[in-house]
């Protein structure tokens, strides 16, 4: 929630009984924070430099939050006096896992207006990828010929320096979920969907799933293969991320002629997850695939490999729902198959339905 002081100042302004003058203060630099820690712990700067770096990132240089964070680290013995060394020391494993506080997240959000437009756009792309994503995926996007993706990698270090994201272990993640949420919800819904669609199409273009795209739609796609080596990212992972992005865009945002293709992407991911016994997630993708073809779509459509798309989605959903004992969904999907599919194709549905009773 809003800080009590902010609420008090807001009330004073609205009352008209007082003239309120605000003096904006910039955050402390990394050097300032490091000097403060060195002075308080009575240690040379070179010893506390890395600790100062972490504290600065976690507080974005806001001195009140920095002091609060340091005090909490003393209270929980992250910072402690080492009798053997005869000086203060800290548990680095705990320092590395420090979380950004809600108040700091709010403060960081308030600084977004100072970001360059290109950096803010890169931040929006990151928010579309979720709270956390692989660094390799970001590099893949940056290597594309799509103008809106270019420069995203070069923006990462600045975003990390101001405490918005962290880069570690091959992952890029927001320092707080509230920051990701604010960025994501901070631009127009149509823009978000357009960005999701662009990301999904480009990543899908790097996999064999692109072969399902047909006709003018494929010709209009100006997306080219990445110049980066994509072998470090499995095709399965790329297709999963691409499908998630397309799903966020939604059926209404893609051309009607290509909805079956994206339904097939969901079917593919659903089958992979079912094979890994992750039936809850598999059911989600089967459901999403059905949303692209429409719940009442029972015209048998054949893909290049002869797979009956509609039947496979409903049967996959029924099997996944049965595995997690979601009886109402089992009944819905199996009954849909029994009512609409040719009799010889309904036998598996009858087995699933009977076993759920």
C-alpha positions in Angstrom: 0.0 0.0 0.0 0.9 3.7 -0.1 3.4 4.9 2.5 1.9 6.8 5.4 4.0 9.9 4.7 2.8 9.9 1.1 -0.8 9.7 2.3 -0.2 12.6 4.8 1.3 14.8 2.1 -1.5 14.0 -0.3 -4.1 15.0 2.4 -2.3 18.3 3.0 -2.3 19.1 -0.7 -6.0 18.4 -1.0 -6.9 20.3 2.1 -5.5 23.6 0.8 -4.5 24.6 4.3 -0.7 24.3 3.6 1.7 25.0 0.9 3.6 21.8 0.2 7.0 22.1 -1.6 8.7 18.9 -2.7 12.4 18.7 -3.2 13.3 15.7 -5.3 16.4 13.9 -4.2 18.4 11.6 -6.4 19.3 8.1 -5.0 22.7 7.5 -3.6 25.3 6.2 -6.0 26.9 2.8 -5.7 30.0 4.5 -4.3 28.0 6.4 -1.7 26.4 3.2 -0.5 29.7 1.4 -0.4 31.3 4.3 1.5 28.5 4.3 4.1 28.8 0.5 4.7 32.6 0.8 4.9 32.3 3.6 7.5 29.7 1.8 9.6 31.5 -1.6 9.5 35.0 0.1 9.8 36.3 -1.9 6.9 38.2 -0.9 3.7 36.1 -0.1 0.6 37.7 -3.0 -1.3 36.3 -5.5 1.2 32.7 -4.2 1.2 32.6 -3.3 -2.5 30.5 -6.4 -3.5 28.2 -6.0 -0.6 27.7 -2.3 -1.4 26.9 -3.3 -5.0 24.1 -5.7 -3.9 22.6 -3.2 -1.4 22.6 -0.5 -4.1 20.8 -2.8 -6.6 18.2 -4.0 -4.0 17.4 -0.4 -2.9 18.0 1.5 -6.1 20.2 3.8 -4.0 17.3 5.0 -1.8 19.1 5.8 1.5 16.2 5.1 3.8 15.6 1.6 2.2 19.4 1.0 2.2 19.6 1.6 6.0 16.4 -0.5 6.6 17.9 -3.3 4.5 21.2 -3.2 6.4 19.5 -3.2 9.7 17.5 -6.2 8.8 20.7 -8.0 7.7 22.2 -7.3 11.1 19.1 -8.5 12.9 18.9 -11.9 11.1 22.8 -12.3 11.3 23.4 -12.0 7.6 25.9 -9.4 8.8 27.7 -10.6 11.9 30.9 -10.0 13.9 33.4 -12.8 13.2 35.5 -13.5 16.3 38.2 -15.3 14.3 38.6 -12.4 11.8 38.0 -9.8 14.5 35.8 -7.8 12.2 32.4 -7.8 10.6 31.6 -10.3 7.9 28.5 -11.5 6.0 27.0 -14.7 4.8 27.3 -14.3 1.0 24.8 -17.1 0.2 22.1 -15.1 2.1 23.2 -11.8 0.6 22.8 -13.2 -2.9 19.2 -14.3 -2.2 18.0 -11.0 -0.7 14.6 -10.0 -2.0 13.6 -6.5 -3.1 11.0 -5.1 -0.6 7.6 -3.9 -1.8 8.4 -0.3 -0.9 11.6 -0.4 -2.9 9.6 -1.9 -5.8 7.2 1.1 -5.6 10.2 3.5 -5.6 11.8 1.8 -8.6 8.5 2.0 -10.5 8.3 5.8 -9.8 11.6 6.2 -11.7 10.4 4.7 -15.0 9.7 8.2 -16.4 13.5 8.8 -16.4 14.1 5.8 -18.7 15.0 6.4 -22.3 12.2 5.3 -24.7 14.3 2.5 -26.2 15.1 1.1 -22.8 11.4 1.3 -21.7 10.4 -0.6 -24.8 13.0 -3.3 -24.0 11.5 -3.4 -20.5 8.1 -4.0 -22.0 9.3 -6.9 -24.1 10.9 -8.4 -21.0 7.5 -8.0 -19.1 5.8 -9.9 -21.9 8.2 -12.8 -21.3 7.1 -13.0 -17.7 8.8 -12.6 -14.3 11.8 -14.7 -15.4 13.2 -15.8 -18.8 16.3 -17.4 -20.2 19.1 -15.0 -21.3 19.5 -17.1 -24.5 15.9 -16.3 -25.5 16.6 -12.6 -25.1 19.7 -12.9 -27.2 17.7 -14.8 -29.8 15.2 -12.0 -30.0 17.9 -9.4 -30.2 19.5 -11.2 -33.2 16.4 -11.0 -35.3 15.6 -8.7 -38.1 12.5 -7.4 -36.3 13.2 -3.8 -35.5 11.2 -3.7 -32.3 13.4 -6.5 -30.8 16.8 -5.0 -31.6 18.8 -3.4 -28.8 17.1 -5.4 -26.0 20.4 -7.1 -24.9 22.2 -3.8 -24.7 19.5 -2.4 -22.4 19.9 -5.2 -19.9 22.9 -3.9 -18.0 21.4 -0.5 -17.5 18.2 -2.1 -16.2 20.2 -4.2 -13.8 22.2 -1.2 -12.6 19.1 0.6 -11.6 17.7 -2.4 -9.8 14.9 -3.3 -12.1 16.2 -6.7 -13.2 18.8 -9.2 -12.1 21.0 -11.3 -14.5 22.4 -14.5 -13.0 22.8 -18.1 -13.8 21.7 -17.7 -17.5 18.4 -16.1 -16.3 17.0 -12.6 -16.4 14.4 -11.8 -13.8 12.6 -8.8 -12.4 13.8 -7.9 -8.9 10.1 -7.9 -7.7 6.9 -9.2 -9.2 5.2 -5.8 -8.6 7.7 -4.2 -11.0 7.0 -6.8 -13.8 3.2 -6.3 -13.2 3.4 -2.5 -13.3 5.5 -2.6 -16.6 3.2 -5.2 -18.2 -0.1 -3.4 -17.2 1.4 0.0 -18.0 0.9 -0.1 -21.8 -2.2 -0.6 -24.0 -3.8 -4.0 -24.2 -3.7 -4.0 -28.0 0.0 -3.1 -27.9 0.7 -6.0 -25.5 -1.2 -8.4 -27.7 0.7 -7.2 -30.8 4.0 -7.7 -28.9 3.0 -11.1 -27.7 2.1 -12.1 -31.3 5.4 -10.8 -32.7 7.5 -12.7 -30.1 5.5 -15.9 -30.5 5.8 -15.8 -34.3 9.5 -15.1 -34.2 10.3 -17.9 -31.7 8.0 -20.3 -33.5 9.8 -19.4 -36.7 13.0 -20.9 -35.2 11.3 -24.3 -34.9 9.8 -26.9 -37.3 6.3 -25.7 -36.2 6.8 -22.8 -38.7 6.1 -25.4 -41.5 2.5 -25.4 -40.5 2.1 -21.7 -41.4 0.6 -21.4 -44.9 -0.3 -19.1 -47.7 -0.3 -15.3 -47.6 0.2 -15.2 -43.8 3.5 -16.9 -44.1 4.6 -14.7 -47.0 3.7 -11.6 -45.0 6.0 -12.7 -42.1 9.1 -10.6 -42.5 10.7 -12.6 -39.6 13.9 -14.3 -40.6 15.8 -17.1 -38.9 18.1 -15.9 -36.2 21.8 -15.4 -36.9 22.5 -16.8 -33.4 23.2 -20.5 -32.7 19.9 -21.7 -31.3 21.2 -25.1 -30.4 21.6 -24.0 -26.8 17.8 -23.7 -26.6 15.8 -26.9 -27.2 13.1 -26.8 -29.9 10.7 -28.0 -27.3 11.4 -25.1 -25.0 11.2 -22.6 -27.8 7.9 -23.9 -29.0 6.5 -23.8 -25.5 7.5 -20.2 -25.1 6.2 -19.3 -28.6 2.9 -21.0 -27.9 2.5 -19.1 -24.6 3.1 -15.9 -26.4 0.5 -16.7 -29.0 -2.0 -17.7 -26.3 -1.5 -14.4 -24.6 -2.3 -12.6 -27.9 -5.5 -14.8 -28.1 -7.5 -16.3 -31.0 -9.3 -13.0 -31.7 -5.9 -11.3 -32.5 -4.7 -13.8 -35.1 -6.0 -14.4 -38.6 -8.8 -16.9 -38.7 -7.1 -18.9 -41.4 -4.1 -19.6 -39.1 -6.0 -20.4 -35.8 -5.8 -24.1 -36.6 -2.0 -23.8 -36.8 -1.8 -22.3 -33.3 -4.2 -24.9 -32.0 -1.7 -27.5 -33.4 1.1 -25.8 -31.5 -0.9 -26.1 -28.3 -1.6 -29.8 -29.1 2.2 -30.4 -29.6 3.1 -28.8 -26.3 0.2 -30.6 -24.5 1.5 -34.0 -25.8 5.0 -33.2 -24.6 3.7 -32.3 -21.1 1.5 -35.4 -21.0 4.4 -37.6 -21.9 6.2 -36.0 -18.9 3.2 -36.7 -16.6 2.6 -33.0 -16.2 -1.1 -33.4 -16.8 -2.3 -30.2 -15.1 -0.2 -28.0 -17.5 -1.0 -30.3 -20.4 -4.7 -29.7 -19.8 -4.1 -25.9 -20.0 -2.6 -26.2 -23.4 -5.3 -28.5 -24.7 -7.9 -26.0 -23.5 -6.0 -23.2 -25.2 -5.8 -25.2 -28.4 -9.6 -25.7 -28.3 -10.1 -22.0 -27.8 -8.4 -21.4 -31.1 -10.5 -23.8 -33.1 -13.7 -23.0 -31.2 -15.6 -25.4 -28.9 -18.2 -26.2 -31.6 -15.7 -26.9 -34.4 -16.1 -30.5 -35.4 -15.3 -30.4 -39.1 -12.5 -32.9 -39.4 -9.4 -31.0 -40.4 -6.3 -32.9 -41.4 -2.8 -31.5 -41.0 0.2 -32.6 -43.1 0.7 -35.7 -40.9 -2.9 -36.7 -41.1 -3.7 -35.9 -37.4 -7.3 -35.0 -36.7 -6.7 -31.8 -34.9 -10.1 -31.4 -33.2 -10.4 -35.0 -32.0 -6.8 -35.1 -30.7 -7.3 -31.9 -28.7 -10.5 -33.1 -27.1 -9.1 -36.6 -26.5 -5.8 -35.2 -25.0 -7.8 -32.9 -22.8 -10.0 -35.8 -21.6 -7.0 -38.0 -20.8 -5.3 -35.1 -18.9 -8.4 -34.2 -17.0 -8.9 -37.9 -16.1 -5.3 -38.1 -14.8 -5.9 -35.3 -12.3 -9.4 -36.4 -11.5 -11.2 -33.4 -12.9 -14.4 -35.3 -13.5 -16.6 -32.4 -14.8 -14.0 -31.7 -17.6 -13.7 -35.4 -18.3 -17.5 -35.6 -18.9 -17.5 -32.5 -21.0 -14.6 -33.5 -23.4 -15.6 -37.2 -23.7 -19.3 -36.3 -24.3 -18.2 -33.8 -27.0 -16.2 -36.6 -28.8 -19.1 -39.1 -28.4 -21.6 -36.7 -29.8 -19.6 -35.4 -32.7 -16.9 -37.8 -33.8 -17.4 -40.9 -36.1 -18.3 -43.9 -33.9 -15.0 -45.7 -34.6 -13.1 -42.7 -33.2 -15.2 -42.5 -29.9 -14.0 -45.8 -28.3 -11.1 -44.2 -26.4 -13.5 -41.5 -25.1 -15.9 -44.2 -23.9 -13.0 -45.9 -22.0 -11.9 -42.6 -20.4 -15.5 -41.8 -19.4 -16.2 -45.2 -17.9 -13.0 -45.2 -15.9 -13.9 -41.9 -14.4 -17.2 -43.1 -13.0 
